Amino acid sequence: MSNLIKMIFGNNVIDVTNLGKAMASDSQLKDYNLLNGDVLFVRSSVKLEGVGEAALVPQNLENTTYSGFIIRFRDEYGLDNNSNRFLFGIESVRQSNYGTKLFMK
């Protein structure tokens, strides 16, 4: 299991002091970068209740990427970080179509 996935479970902010290392190409680092305000969601989990758990990226993370087990949401609507941090942690939002619609543009 990815180190980043473990950090999402039960947290609403990524602990940037404890990130693991993996090989990534320059194009992967460009396409799958992580910026302040990004929200990461668990795409799949051994436990059903873990699917959709979310955590905020609290700062720009240079030379950092994420795995295919995670979905990145990059806010284009102007919500502030605290709104994203708590909104996506609410169980009813995680299970609603609202969360899904934000990804489908």
All heavy atoms as an XYZ file, in Angstrom:
827
protein
N       0.851     -1.174      0.000
C       0.000      0.000      0.000
C       0.896      1.236      0.000
O       1.896      1.296      0.694
C      -0.894     -0.001      1.238
C      -1.765      1.232      1.337
S      -2.764      1.301      2.831
C      -3.927      0.037      2.498
N       0.528      2.191     -0.769
C       1.283      3.435     -0.886
C       1.332      4.171      0.444
O       0.365      4.218      1.188
C       0.621      4.309     -1.940
O       1.015      5.646     -1.798
N       2.487      4.762      0.729
C       2.666      5.580      1.919
C       1.642      6.713      1.946
O       1.084      7.034      2.985
C       4.096      6.131      1.915
C       4.450      6.867      3.181
O       3.947      6.546      4.245
N       5.315      7.841      3.061
N       1.369      7.309      0.795
C       0.426      8.421      0.709
C      -0.997      7.970      1.020
O      -1.748      8.682      1.679
C       0.499      9.050     -0.681
C       0.021     10.472     -0.853
C       0.626     11.412      0.164
C       0.342     10.959     -2.243
N      -1.368      6.776      0.575
C      -2.711      6.263      0.880
C      -2.877      6.110      2.388
O      -3.900      6.486      2.953
C      -2.980      4.927      0.166
C      -3.120      5.158     -1.332
C      -4.230      4.262      0.708
C      -3.323      3.899     -2.133
N      -1.864      5.575      3.063
C      -1.948      5.419      4.518
C      -2.136      6.766      5.200
O      -2.801      6.863      6.219
C      -0.681      4.738      5.044
C      -0.562      3.290      4.678
C       0.729      2.715      5.217
C       0.970      1.319      4.711
N       2.251      0.793      5.179
N      -1.546      7.823      4.646
C      -1.665      9.153      5.243
C      -3.051      9.751      5.074
O      -3.430     10.642      5.822
C      -0.645     10.103      4.616
C       0.751      9.821      5.010
S       1.786     11.066      4.248
C       3.365     10.414      4.652
N      -3.802      9.295      4.096
C      -5.142      9.832      3.869
C      -6.134      9.257      4.876
O      -6.988      9.975      5.386
C      -5.604      9.564      2.420
C      -4.707     10.324      1.437
C      -7.067      9.963      2.229
C      -4.981      9.998     -0.025
N      -6.011      7.965      5.203
C      -6.968      7.322      6.104
C      -6.974      8.001      7.462
O      -5.968      8.089      8.141
C      -6.649      5.834      6.283
C      -6.968      4.997      5.087
C      -5.973      4.323      4.417
C      -8.264      4.897      4.625
C      -6.262      3.549      3.309
C      -8.568      4.129      3.515
C      -7.557      3.453      2.861
N      -8.144      8.516      7.844
C      -8.316      9.110      9.161
C      -7.701     10.489      9.333
O      -7.702     11.029     10.428
N      -7.181     11.060      8.274
C      -6.580     12.397      8.343
C      -7.265     13.287      7.323
O      -7.777     12.810      6.332
C      -5.084     12.335      8.021
C      -4.325     11.496      9.019
O      -4.339     11.756     10.202
N      -3.675     10.456      8.529
N      -7.225     14.587      7.568
C      -7.769     15.462      6.536
C      -6.706     16.392      5.964
O      -7.006     17.226      5.136
C      -8.999     16.232      7.029
C      -8.720     17.125      8.210
O      -7.590     17.256      8.662
N      -9.763     17.746      8.717
N      -5.446     16.202      6.399
C      -4.312     16.918      5.840
C      -3.150     15.939      5.713
O      -2.889     15.160      6.628
C      -3.884     18.111      6.731
C      -2.661     18.810      6.175
C      -5.021     19.105      6.884
N      -2.458     15.982      4.576
C      -1.303     15.114      4.353
C      -0.140     15.584      5.217
O       0.190     16.772      5.245
C      -0.876     15.142      2.860
C      -1.986     14.596      1.966
C       0.424     14.383      2.643
C      -2.330     13.145      2.179
N       0.514     14.652      5.920
C       1.724     14.948      6.689
C       2.900     14.934      5.716
O       3.360     13.878      5.308
C       1.912     13.899      7.774
C       3.207     14.075      8.557
O       3.930     15.076      8.335
O       3.498     13.208      9.399
N       3.370     16.110      5.332
C       4.415     16.214      4.306
C       5.801     15.890      4.850
O       6.761     15.810      4.083
C       4.423     17.608      3.636
C       3.098     17.865      2.932
C       4.731     18.701      4.634
N       5.920     15.662      6.147
C       7.226     15.337      6.726
C       7.555     13.858      6.629
O       8.661     13.455      6.953
C       7.291     15.758      8.211
O       6.331     14.986      8.960
C       7.009     17.239      8.368
N       6.611     13.046      6.168
C       6.804     11.597      6.193
C       6.438     10.944      4.870
O       5.778      9.906      4.854
C       5.974     11.006      7.342
C       6.344      9.575      7.637
O       7.443      9.133      7.368
N       5.393      8.838      8.189
N       6.844     11.531      3.756
C       6.514     10.973      2.449
C       7.545      9.932      2.041
O       8.738     10.095      2.302
C       6.458     12.084      1.393
C       5.393     13.158      1.614
C       5.534     14.252      0.574
C       4.004     12.558      1.573
N       7.085      8.867      1.387
C       7.988      7.837      0.891
C       8.601      8.241     -0.438
O       8.259      9.274     -1.013
N       9.506      7.423     -0.947
C      10.176      7.711     -2.214
C       9.873      6.621     -3.228
O       9.729      5.463     -2.890
C      11.685      7.818     -2.014
C      12.071      8.987     -1.150
C      13.559      9.149     -1.098
C      13.878     10.377     -0.255
N      15.245     10.784     -0.393
N       9.773      7.044     -4.483
C       9.539      6.120     -5.594
C      10.141      6.739     -6.840
O      10.357      7.949     -6.904
C       8.045      5.876     -5.789
N      10.396      5.925     -7.831
C      10.919      6.412     -9.104
C       9.770      7.008     -9.912
O       8.668      6.465     -9.923
C      11.562      5.271     -9.892
C      12.753      4.635     -9.205
S      14.157      5.746     -9.074
C      14.567      5.989    -10.779
N      10.033      8.127    -10.581
C       9.036      8.750    -11.454
C       9.771      9.476    -12.570
O      10.833     10.056    -12.345
C       8.165      9.731    -10.674
N       9.189      9.429    -13.758
C       9.786     10.125    -14.896
C       9.465     11.619    -14.810
O       8.581     12.039    -14.055
C       9.229      9.560    -16.204
O       7.863      9.902    -16.339
N      10.158     12.408    -15.602
C       9.885     13.851    -15.637
C       8.445     14.123    -16.051
O       7.790     15.005    -15.503
C      10.848     14.561    -16.595
C      12.264     14.627    -16.046
O      12.447     14.466    -14.821
O      13.198     14.838    -16.854
N       7.937     13.344    -17.017
C       6.555     13.565    -17.465
C       5.550     13.188    -16.380
O       4.526     13.850    -16.219
C       6.265     12.817    -18.764
O       6.330     11.428    -18.570
N       5.834     12.143    -15.606
C       4.944     11.780    -14.501
C       4.949     12.866    -13.424
O       3.900     13.208    -12.883
C       5.365     10.438    -13.887
C       5.072      9.256    -14.775
C       5.705      7.982    -14.259
O       6.831      7.993    -13.754
N       4.980      6.882    -14.405
N       6.122     13.404    -13.133
C       6.202     14.473    -12.140
C       5.444     15.710    -12.600
O       4.845     16.418    -11.790
C       7.666     14.823    -11.856
C       8.456     13.775    -11.077
C       9.933     14.151    -11.033
C       7.903     13.586     -9.675
N       5.433     15.953    -13.893
C       4.703     17.109    -14.438
C       3.196     16.861    -14.427
O       2.415     17.717    -14.005
C       5.167     17.389    -15.863
C       4.472     18.556    -16.501
C       4.919     18.760    -17.937
C       4.081     19.842    -18.594
N       4.103     19.785    -20.017
N       2.779     15.686    -14.890
C       1.348     15.387    -15.023
C       0.656     15.095    -13.692
O      -0.536     15.344    -13.546
C       1.139     14.190    -15.949
C       1.514     14.484    -17.386
O       1.601     15.677    -17.764
O       1.740     13.510    -18.143
N       1.387     14.535    -12.758
C       0.790     14.092    -11.493
C       1.391     14.829    -10.300
O       1.564     14.273     -9.230
C       0.945     12.580    -11.338
C       0.374     11.821    -12.504
C       1.204     11.220    -13.445
C      -0.998     11.750    -12.688
C       0.671     10.544    -14.537
C      -1.534     11.079    -13.770
C      -0.695     10.485    -14.689
O      -1.226      9.824    -15.764
N       1.675     16.114    -10.477
C       2.268     16.901     -9.401
C       1.237     17.218     -8.323
O       0.040     17.053     -8.516
C       2.899     18.181     -9.957
C       1.883     19.090    -10.616
O       0.705     18.794    -10.718
N       2.353     20.220    -11.084
N       1.726     17.667     -7.191
C       0.846     18.009     -6.073
C       1.094     19.437     -5.644
O       2.225     19.828     -5.361
C       1.089     17.049     -4.897
C       0.704     15.599     -5.173
C       1.190     14.694     -4.050
C      -0.792     15.469     -5.367
N       0.011     20.211     -5.601
C       0.099     21.626     -5.258
C      -0.737     21.933     -4.026
O      -1.693     21.211     -3.701
C      -0.399     22.489     -6.425
C       0.343     22.338     -7.748
C      -0.309     23.201     -8.821
C       1.821     22.686     -7.594
N      -0.388     23.016     -3.356
C      -1.136     23.491     -2.214
C      -2.626     23.568     -2.564
O      -3.000     24.165     -3.574
C      -0.613     24.880     -1.815
C      -1.371     25.479     -0.657
O      -1.875     24.773      0.208
N      -1.465     26.787     -0.646
N      -3.454     22.941     -1.749
C      -4.893     22.974     -1.979
C      -5.445     21.772     -2.717
O      -6.662     21.581     -2.745
N      -4.586     20.954     -3.339
C      -5.081     19.728     -3.962
C      -5.711     18.850     -2.888
O      -5.272     18.846     -1.730
C      -3.943     18.939     -4.626
C      -3.453     19.554     -5.923
O      -4.101     20.478     -6.443
O      -2.400     19.099     -6.422
N      -6.748     18.140     -3.247
C      -7.374     17.176     -2.347
C      -7.171     15.801     -2.957
O      -7.450     15.584     -4.138
C      -8.881     17.460     -2.145
C      -9.496     16.436     -1.198
C      -9.092     18.872     -1.613
N      -6.649     14.869     -2.160
C      -6.399     13.503     -2.617
C      -7.458     12.578     -2.056
O      -7.776     12.628     -0.866
C      -5.007     13.044     -2.165
C      -3.854     13.924     -2.614
C      -2.538     13.380     -2.067
C      -3.810     14.035     -4.122
N      -8.013     11.740     -2.940
C      -9.046     10.782     -2.570
C      -8.535      9.370     -2.791
O      -7.883      9.099     -3.802
C     -10.294     10.960     -3.452
C     -11.012     12.245     -3.235
C     -10.619     13.397     -3.900
C     -12.086     12.314     -2.365
C     -11.284     14.597     -3.706
C     -12.762     13.510     -2.167
C     -12.358     14.645     -2.835
N      -8.884      8.475     -1.882
C      -8.565      7.061     -2.056
C      -9.533      6.496     -3.090
O     -10.747      6.583     -2.929
C      -8.694      6.294     -0.718
C      -8.479      4.809     -0.934
C      -7.719      6.854      0.299
N      -8.991      5.962     -4.175
C      -9.798      5.414     -5.261
C     -10.326      4.024     -4.927
O     -11.459      3.673     -5.249
C      -8.955      5.337     -6.536
C      -9.654      4.731     -7.721
C      -8.700      4.496     -8.879
N      -8.043      5.697     -9.313
C      -8.331      6.378    -10.412
N      -9.301      5.956    -11.193
N      -7.666      7.446    -10.736
N      -9.475      3.213     -4.333
C      -9.881      1.856     -3.982
C      -9.243      1.480     -2.662
O      -8.191      1.996     -2.292
C      -9.484      0.864     -5.074
O      -8.082      0.865     -5.251
N      -9.911      0.600     -1.948
C      -9.453      0.223     -0.616
C      -9.873     -1.212     -0.328
O     -10.865     -1.697     -0.880
C     -10.074      1.163      0.420
O      -9.779      0.737      1.724
N      -9.120     -1.860      0.538
C      -9.497     -3.205      0.982
C     -10.837     -3.136      1.711
O     -11.673     -4.012      1.563
C      -8.397     -3.797      1.893
C      -8.841     -5.109      2.495
C      -7.094     -3.953      1.130
N     -11.037     -2.080      2.481
C     -12.296     -1.882      3.202
C     -13.143     -0.873      2.437
O     -12.672      0.202      2.080
C     -12.036     -1.363      4.612
C     -11.292     -2.345      5.481
C     -11.101     -1.782      6.867
C     -10.376     -2.772      7.749
N     -10.215     -2.248      9.105
N     -14.393     -1.199      2.199
C     -15.294     -0.341      1.447
C     -15.381      1.067      2.024
O     -15.390      2.046      1.285
C     -16.693     -0.965      1.371
C     -17.729     -0.198      0.557
C     -17.279     -0.057     -0.894
C     -19.081     -0.893      0.626
N     -15.398      1.188      3.349
C     -15.530      2.512      3.953
C     -14.306      3.401      3.720
O     -14.364      4.615      3.916
C     -15.841      2.420      5.458
C     -14.814      1.671      6.276
C     -15.063      0.161      6.371
O     -15.930     -0.369      5.679
O     -14.349     -0.474      7.158
N     -13.201      2.831      3.272
C     -12.014      3.629      2.968
C     -12.075      4.318      1.622
O     -11.383      5.306      1.390
N     -12.924      3.821      0.726
C     -13.042      4.425     -0.601
C     -13.612      5.829     -0.465
O     -14.610      6.043      0.207
C     -13.936      3.564     -1.521
C     -14.169      4.263     -2.849
C     -13.318      2.196     -1.733
N     -12.954      6.783     -1.076
C     -13.423      8.157     -1.053
C     -12.881      8.988      0.092
O     -13.141     10.185      0.155
N     -12.113      8.372      1.004
C     -11.511      9.195      2.060
C     -10.633     10.240      1.401
O     -10.015      9.993      0.366
C     -10.701      8.334      3.027
C     -11.579      7.566      3.969
C     -10.982      7.456      5.362
O     -10.201      8.337      5.778
O     -11.314      6.478      6.022
N     -10.558     11.417      1.999
C      -9.861     12.540      1.371
C      -8.947     13.250      2.359
O      -9.200     13.260      3.560
C     -10.888     13.531      0.829
N      -7.887     13.854      1.807
C      -6.973     14.676      2.613
C      -6.416     15.796      1.743
O      -6.183     15.622      0.546
C      -5.850     13.829      3.194
N      -6.200     16.937      2.365
C      -5.701     18.137      1.702
C      -4.176     18.117      1.625
O      -3.506     17.725      2.581
C      -6.143     19.360      2.501
C      -5.685     20.712      1.989
C      -6.537     21.141      0.794
C      -5.757     21.744      3.091
N      -3.631     18.567      0.499
C      -2.193     18.797      0.362
C      -1.952     20.223      0.861
O      -2.452     21.178      0.268
C      -1.729     18.632     -1.097
C      -0.250     18.955     -1.237
C      -2.025     17.217     -1.599
N      -1.190     20.412      1.958
C      -1.092     21.722      2.598
C      -0.074     22.687      1.988
O      -0.023     23.844      2.381
C      -0.692     21.376      4.038
C       0.112     20.127      3.881
C      -0.545     19.373      2.746
N       0.732     22.207      1.044
C       1.742     23.071      0.426
C       2.164     22.473     -0.909
O       1.889     21.304     -1.178
C       2.964     23.213      1.337
C       3.715     21.894      1.539
C       4.762     21.982      2.632
O       4.451     22.313      3.763
N       5.995     21.667      2.289
N       2.799     23.277     -1.756
C       3.337     22.754     -3.009
C       4.413     21.729     -2.681
O       5.262     21.977     -1.812
C       3.948     23.868     -3.850
C       2.910     24.814     -4.409
O       1.720     24.511     -4.440
N       3.360     25.966     -4.850
N       4.365     20.593     -3.356
C       5.337     19.527     -3.116
C       6.117     19.286     -4.401
O       5.635     18.607     -5.312
C       4.621     18.251     -2.661
C       3.837     18.369     -1.350
C       3.058     17.095     -1.081
C       4.766     18.695     -0.186
N       7.297     19.853     -4.476
C       8.133     19.693     -5.660
C       8.628     18.257     -5.761
O       8.891     17.607     -4.752
C       9.320     20.651     -5.600
C       8.916     22.104     -5.724
C      10.108     23.025     -5.813
O      11.165     22.597     -6.310
O       9.971     24.166     -5.371
N       8.756     17.778     -6.984
C       9.252     16.426     -7.253
C       8.467     15.366     -6.494
O       9.027     14.407     -5.985
C      10.753     16.314     -6.938
C      11.570     17.204     -7.832
O      11.333     17.283     -9.033
N      12.518     17.905     -7.250
N       7.174     15.573     -6.404
C       6.296     14.637     -5.701
C       5.148     14.269     -6.618
O       4.608     15.107     -7.326
C       5.747     15.268     -4.409
O       6.846     15.690     -3.608
C       4.910     14.282     -3.623
N       4.774     13.006     -6.591
C       3.661     12.524     -7.399
C       2.829     11.561     -6.554
O       3.157     11.316     -5.401
C       4.188     11.864     -8.692
O       3.100     11.566     -9.548
C       4.998     10.623     -8.420
N       1.774     11.028     -7.111
C       0.902     10.123     -6.370
C       0.606      8.894     -7.220
O       0.797      8.891     -8.420
C      -0.393     10.827     -5.945
C      -1.179     11.404     -7.107
C      -2.224     10.700     -7.671
C      -0.849     12.653     -7.633
C      -2.933     11.225     -8.742
C      -1.553     13.179     -8.697
C      -2.589     12.462     -9.246
O      -3.278     12.972    -10.308
N       0.111      7.854     -6.586
C      -0.114      6.578     -7.274
C      -1.487      6.512     -7.930
O      -2.344      7.362     -7.701
C       0.008      5.424     -6.272
O      -1.144      5.372     -5.452
N      -1.698      5.480     -8.714
C      -2.975      5.259     -9.381
C      -4.097      4.875     -8.434
O      -5.256      4.831     -8.829
N      -3.779      4.616     -7.183
C      -4.801      4.298     -6.189
C      -5.433      5.557     -5.620
O      -6.317      5.489     -4.784
C      -4.204      3.471     -5.040
C      -3.666      2.152     -5.477
C      -2.302      1.935     -5.532
C      -4.518      1.123     -5.862
C      -1.798      0.720     -5.933
C      -4.029     -0.100     -6.270
C      -2.670     -0.301     -6.306
N      -4.941      6.714     -6.073
C      -5.390      7.998     -5.545
C      -5.923      8.868     -6.681
O      -5.379      8.865     -7.784
C      -4.224      8.722     -4.831
C      -3.777      7.901     -3.622
C      -4.614     10.127     -4.424
C      -2.550      8.440     -2.939
N      -6.964      9.632     -6.397
C      -7.514     10.617     -7.335
C      -7.165     12.000     -6.795
O      -7.339     12.270     -5.598
C      -9.046     10.488     -7.437
C      -9.439      9.120     -7.968
C      -9.621     11.605     -8.308
C     -10.919      8.822     -7.851
N      -6.675     12.854     -7.664
C      -6.367     14.232     -7.260
C      -7.486     15.150     -7.737
O      -7.868     15.140     -8.892
C      -5.047     14.678     -7.890
C      -4.701     16.142     -7.561
C      -3.548     16.653     -8.382
N      -3.951     16.700     -9.789
C      -3.093     16.760    -10.802
N      -1.802     16.757    -10.595
N      -3.535     16.798    -12.042
N      -7.995     15.973     -6.820
C      -8.941     17.034     -7.161
C      -8.189     18.351     -7.039
O      -7.617     18.655     -5.995
C     -10.142     17.027     -6.214
C     -10.992     18.260     -6.326
C     -11.806     18.464     -7.424
C     -10.967     19.224     -5.327
C     -12.596     19.603     -7.531
C     -11.749     20.364     -5.414
C     -12.561     20.552     -6.515
N      -8.174     19.114     -8.121
C      -7.557     20.442     -8.101
C      -8.678     21.449     -8.268
O      -9.341     21.503     -9.286
C      -6.515     20.560     -9.205
C      -5.772     21.872     -9.146
C      -4.454     21.829     -9.862
N      -3.487     21.034     -9.125
C      -2.403     20.486     -9.683
N      -2.166     20.646    -10.970
N      -1.572     19.791     -8.955
N      -8.881     22.251     -7.246
C      -9.984     23.200     -7.194
C      -9.855     24.264     -8.278
O      -8.867     24.968     -8.358
C     -10.016     23.852     -5.821
C     -11.118     24.884     -5.679
O     -12.124     24.786     -6.398
O     -10.966     25.777     -4.839
N     -10.873     24.371     -9.103
C     -10.954     25.430    -10.112
C     -12.153     26.334     -9.834
O     -12.524     27.141    -10.663
C     -11.076     24.811    -11.511
C      -9.859     23.989    -11.890
C     -10.028     23.297    -13.230
O     -11.050     23.513    -13.911
O      -9.136     22.512    -13.577
N     -12.749     26.164     -8.644
C     -13.965     26.893     -8.300
C     -13.723     28.006     -7.297
O     -14.629     28.763     -6.981
C     -15.015     25.922     -7.746
C     -15.365     24.840     -8.732
C     -14.789     23.581     -8.645
C     -16.248     25.096     -9.779
C     -15.101     22.590     -9.561
C     -16.562     24.113    -10.695
C     -15.985     22.871    -10.586
O     -16.280     21.899    -11.494
N     -12.544     28.098     -6.741
C     -12.230     29.167     -5.807
C     -12.556     28.871     -4.355
O     -12.600     29.787     -3.538
N     -12.795     27.594     -3.998
C     -13.012     27.246     -2.597
C     -11.696     27.403     -1.838
O     -10.622     27.163     -2.390
C     -13.487     25.795     -2.473
C     -14.828     25.462     -3.115
C     -15.064     23.959     -3.074
C     -15.945     26.185     -2.396
N     -11.774     27.803     -0.578
C     -10.515     27.897      0.166
C     -10.137     26.521      0.716
O     -10.951     25.603      0.747
C     -10.566     28.980      1.245
C     -11.463     28.661      2.423
O     -11.727     27.473      2.698
O     -11.901     29.596      3.080
N      -8.889     26.396      1.141
C      -8.380     25.099      1.588
C      -9.173     24.523      2.746
O      -9.411     23.319      2.800
C      -6.906     25.203      1.972
C      -6.005     25.319      0.766
O      -6.452     25.211     -0.371
N      -4.729     25.537      1.013
N      -9.565     25.356      3.701
C     -10.323     24.838      4.841
C     -11.674     24.291      4.408
O     -12.141     23.288      4.942
C     -10.491     25.907      5.920
C      -9.202     26.130      6.681
O      -8.438     25.200      6.902
N      -8.952     27.364      7.061
N     -12.299     24.928      3.425
C     -13.570     24.413      2.903
C     -13.365     23.040      2.280
O     -14.108     22.099      2.562
C     -14.156     25.366      1.864
O     -14.499     26.592      2.444
N     -12.363     22.916      1.421
C     -12.076     21.624      0.781
C     -11.731     20.569      1.822
O     -12.179     19.423      1.743
C     -10.927     21.757     -0.210
C     -11.336     22.455     -1.478
O     -12.510     22.486     -1.828
N     -10.379     23.025     -2.171
N     -10.945     20.962      2.775
C     -10.474     20.036      3.808
C     -11.644     19.394      4.549
O     -11.665     18.198      4.788
C      -9.585     20.823      4.762
C      -9.076     20.078      5.928
C      -8.189     21.008      6.745
N      -7.932     20.435      8.040
C      -7.390     21.092      9.022
N      -7.064     22.354      8.873
N      -7.173     20.513     10.163
N     -12.623     20.178      4.918
C     -13.740     19.651      5.681
C     -14.873     19.135      4.811
O     -15.505     18.135      5.141
C     -14.229     20.692      6.683
C     -13.227     20.949      7.756
C     -12.482     22.105      7.765
C     -12.990     20.003      8.742
C     -11.527     22.334      8.747
C     -12.042     20.213      9.723
C     -11.302     21.387      9.731
N     -15.136     19.782      3.690
C     -16.228     19.370      2.814
C     -16.088     17.913      2.389
O     -17.023     17.132      2.492
C     -16.277     20.270      1.580
C     -17.314     19.907      0.521
C     -18.717     20.144      1.063
C     -17.089     20.731     -0.731
N     -14.902     17.553      1.938
C     -14.719     16.201      1.422
C     -14.534     15.156      2.511
O     -14.482     13.973      2.227
C     -13.558     16.171      0.438
C     -13.843     16.960     -0.803
C     -13.095     18.076     -1.131
C     -14.879     16.603     -1.640
C     -13.363     18.814     -2.269
C     -15.159     17.332     -2.780
C     -14.393     18.437     -3.097
N     -14.477     15.587      3.758
C     -14.430     14.647      4.862
C     -15.797     14.263      5.386
O     -15.927     13.341      6.186
N     -16.830     14.949      4.930
C     -18.193     14.673      5.394
C     -18.721     13.438      4.667
O     -18.728     13.377      3.441
C     -19.103     15.894      5.138
C     -18.576     17.113      5.903
C     -20.549     15.574      5.510
C     -19.263     18.406      5.526
N     -19.152     12.467      5.429
C     -19.597     11.185      4.876
C     -20.680     11.351      3.818
O     -20.625     10.742      2.757
C     -20.108     10.284      6.006
C     -20.515      8.903      5.549
C     -19.341      7.998      5.222
O     -18.230      8.253      5.699
O     -19.539      7.041      4.468
N     -21.664     12.203      4.085
C     -22.772     12.354      3.128
C     -22.287     12.977      1.817
O     -22.815     12.659      0.754
C     -23.901     13.186      3.724
O     -23.437     14.474      4.076
N     -21.284     13.838      1.862
C     -20.725     14.416      0.635
C     -19.956     13.355     -0.127
O     -20.066     13.243     -1.344
C     -19.811     15.626      0.953
C     -19.087     16.109     -0.298
C     -20.630     16.743      1.568
N     -19.183     12.547      0.587
C     -18.416     11.469     -0.055
C     -19.328     10.508     -0.808
O     -18.954      9.974     -1.847
C     -17.612     10.688      0.980
C     -16.417     11.432      1.505
C     -15.669     10.659      2.551
N     -15.475      9.268      2.198
C     -15.346      8.293      3.083
N     -15.409      8.546      4.366
N     -15.152      7.064      2.691
N     -20.515     10.282     -0.284
C     -21.413      9.310     -0.891
C     -22.399      9.934     -1.872
O     -23.155      9.219     -2.513
C     -22.177      8.568      0.207
C     -21.267      7.717      1.042
C     -22.011      6.963      2.120
O     -23.220      7.075      2.267
N     -21.287      6.179      2.878
N     -22.362     11.238     -2.020
C     -23.329     11.902     -2.893
C     -22.787     12.084     -4.298
O     -21.617     11.884     -4.570
C     -23.682     13.277     -2.322
O     -22.597     14.172     -2.531
N     -23.651     12.508     -5.187
C     -23.232     12.826     -6.551
C     -22.453     14.129     -6.600
O     -21.736     14.371     -7.552
C     -24.454     12.930     -7.471
C     -25.013     11.577     -7.789
O     -24.309     10.581     -7.757
N     -26.293     11.529     -8.095
N     -22.564     14.977     -5.585
C     -21.840     16.247     -5.578
C     -20.339     16.010     -5.720
O     -19.684     16.614     -6.544
C     -22.132     17.020     -4.292
C     -21.320     18.293     -4.180
C     -21.601     19.383     -4.994
C     -20.266     18.393     -3.282
C     -20.853     20.545     -4.904
C     -19.520     19.551     -3.177
C     -19.830     20.623     -3.998
O     -19.073     21.759     -3.914
N     -19.809     15.099     -4.899
C     -18.388     14.797     -4.990
C     -18.000     14.276     -6.350
O     -16.981     14.639     -6.912
N     -18.833     13.447     -6.940
C     -18.569     12.892     -8.258
C     -18.587     13.973     -9.324
O     -17.738     14.013    -10.199
C     -19.622     11.818     -8.610
O     -19.623     10.834     -7.594
C     -19.316     11.174     -9.936
N     -19.538     14.893     -9.255
C     -19.674     15.939    -10.275
C     -18.475     16.872    -10.309
O     -18.140     17.412    -11.345
C     -20.964     16.736    -10.042
C     -22.197     15.950    -10.386
C     -23.446     16.741    -10.079
C     -24.675     15.882    -10.328
N     -25.893     16.553     -9.927
N     -17.817     17.063     -9.170
C     -16.640     17.921     -9.165
C     -15.509     17.350    -10.000
O     -14.698     18.069    -10.541
C     -16.154     18.146     -7.728
C     -17.024     19.058     -6.882
C     -16.520     19.070     -5.447
C     -17.065     20.456     -7.437
N     -15.472     16.023    -10.132
C     -14.426     15.373    -10.923
C     -14.772     15.321    -12.399
O     -13.912     15.251    -13.248
C     -14.192     13.934    -10.439
C     -13.640     13.867     -9.065
C     -14.415     13.423     -8.028
C     -12.346     14.275     -8.811
C     -13.896     13.349     -6.743
C     -11.819     14.213     -7.540
C     -12.607     13.747     -6.505
N     -16.043     15.319    -12.721
C     -16.497     15.141    -14.102
C     -16.782     16.480    -14.732
O     -17.807     17.081    -14.496
C     -17.778     14.284    -14.139
C     -17.650     12.973    -13.438
S     -16.342     12.003    -14.173
C     -16.466     10.499    -13.260
N     -15.854     16.963    -15.502
C     -16.043     18.257    -16.169
C     -15.900     18.084    -17.655
O     -15.238     17.255    -18.132
C     -15.008     19.256    -15.677
C     -15.279     19.669    -14.254
C     -14.226     20.586    -13.751
C     -14.096     21.802    -14.603
N     -13.231     22.808    -14.118
